[in-house]
Amino acid sequence: MSWSHYPGWIIIQSGNGIIVSDNKHSPVDYTIEEILYVRDLVDSHCARLAALANNETIINKIELLHFRMENSIHENNVAEFYMLDKQFHLTISEASHNRVLLDMSRMLWEQRVNIPYAGLDKRSGDKNVLIKLNQQHKAIIEAIRAGNADNALQRALLHLKYVREIIGY
């Protein structure tokens, strides 16, 4: 079994530390709401930790992804926008400098492809929706660049709240 096909969950046991559970789930086991709930936890804390880490190189990479998403909007390239959106969020997870959170982010994005949540791409191709999503991305970047951990966390949560509105959750 590989991690990419059968993700395991982390268990914290008092006295034993952090271990990977034997409990494996098929991608079809997760609901959209479960994925979004965990994204609230993971994405917001990744943004918070990225602001605390203040890694100029990774922040520049995040800003470049935002700029490329702007270009995708202007070119009406919805598929490219969402491909870059995934890279944007995974790069913030990388900027957290927490490998567990990065692995969880990767797993969550993999699940997005395997459940109806992937329909977000089709339902939110409206240019105004893409513009608003990217404005929220910019607010996250600004909080990270300013080193404002609490604001980065809140901006990430507001972004995911809007994602819920788009997909009707």
N, C-alpha and C positions, 0 to 999 in steps of 0.2 A: 504494500500500500504506500502511496506517496502522499505527502502533505498537500500537494495541489489538488488531489482528487478526493481525499477523505480527511478534512481538517479536524484536528483534535482540539479539545478545550483545555485551558489552563485551570488547574485546581490549586488553591492555596490551603495547605494543611498545617495547622499549628504543630510545631515541632519537627515537621518534615520539609517545610519550605514550599516551593512552587514546583508542581509536577504536571506533566501532560496526562490528561485523562485517557483511559482505555476506551471511553465512550466516543464512538465515531458516528458522525451524522452524514447522511446523504444530503446534497444540496437542496433537494426537494423538500426536506424536513423543515426548512426555515420559512417563516412568513415575512412579508414585506415589513410589517411592523417590528418584528424581532430584529431584522437587519437594521432598520432605521434607529431603533432604540440603542443598539450597540454602537452604531455610527455616532450617535450623540455622545456616548461615553468616550469612544476612542478618538474621533476626529477633534473634539473639543479639547481633550487633554494633549493631543499631539500639537495643536496650535499653541496651547499654553506653554508646553515644554519648548517648542520652537522659539517662542518669544524669549524665554529664559536663556536658551542656548546662544542666541544672537550670532549665528554663524553666517557671516557676510556672503560667503560663496553659495551656500544653499539658498539664502534669501534672494540673491540675484537670480538663481535658477528658477525659483518660484515666480519672481517678477517677470522673467522671460516667458514662462508658460502663460501667465496672465496676458501679456502682450500678444502672444500667438493666438490666444482665445479671442482677443479683440479682433484680430485679423480674420479669424474664422467667421466671426459674426458678420463683418463687413463683406465677406465673400459668400455669405449664405451657405457655409459649409458646416451643417449641423453635425454630421458624423465626426468631422475633425474636432469640432468644439468639445464633444463629449469624450473623445479619446484624450484630448489635452486636459479636460476636467479630471479624468482619472489620474493622469500623471501629476497634475497640480496637487491633488489631495494626497497621493502617495509620497510626493516630495515633501510635503509638510510633515507627514509621518516620519520620513527619513530625517528631517530637521529636528525631530524630537530627541534624536539620539537614544531612543529606546527600542531595541530590537524586537521585543515582545509586541509593543504597540504597532511597529511596522509590519510584523508578520500578521497580526490581527487585521490591520488595514488591508493588506493584500488579500487575505481570506474573504473579507467583507466585499471587496470589489469583485472577486471571483464569484461570489454568491450572486451579486447583482446581475451577472450574465446568465445565471442559471435559474432565475425566478422571474416572474412577470415584471419585476421592478425594472428590467431591461427595457420595457415599453416606455419608460420615462423619455428615452431618446426620441421616440415617435410622437409622443403627446406634447412634448415641450420644444418643438422646433420653431415656435413663434419667436420672431426676432426680439420682441419686447421681453419675453421670458429670458432669453439668452443674455440680453443686456443687463437685466436685473440680477441674474445669477453672477455675472462677471463683476458687477458693482459690489456685490457681497464678497466676492473673491478679493477684490481690491481692498475692502475694509479689513479683511483678515490679514492681508499682507501688511497693511499700514500698522496694524496693532503689533504684528510680529516684528517688523522693522523698528518700531518704537520701543520694543522690549516690554510692552504692556501685556503681561501674561493673562491677567483677568479679562481685559478687553478682547484679546485674541480668542479666549475660550468662549466668551459671550457672542462674539461675531460668528464663530463656527456654529454655535447653537442656533442663532438666528438664520443662518444659511440653511441648515437642515430643516428648520421649521418651514421655510419657504419651499424646500424640496417636497415636504409632506403636502403642502397646499397644491403643488403642481400635480402630484400623483393621486391626490384625493384621500390622504390619510391624516 
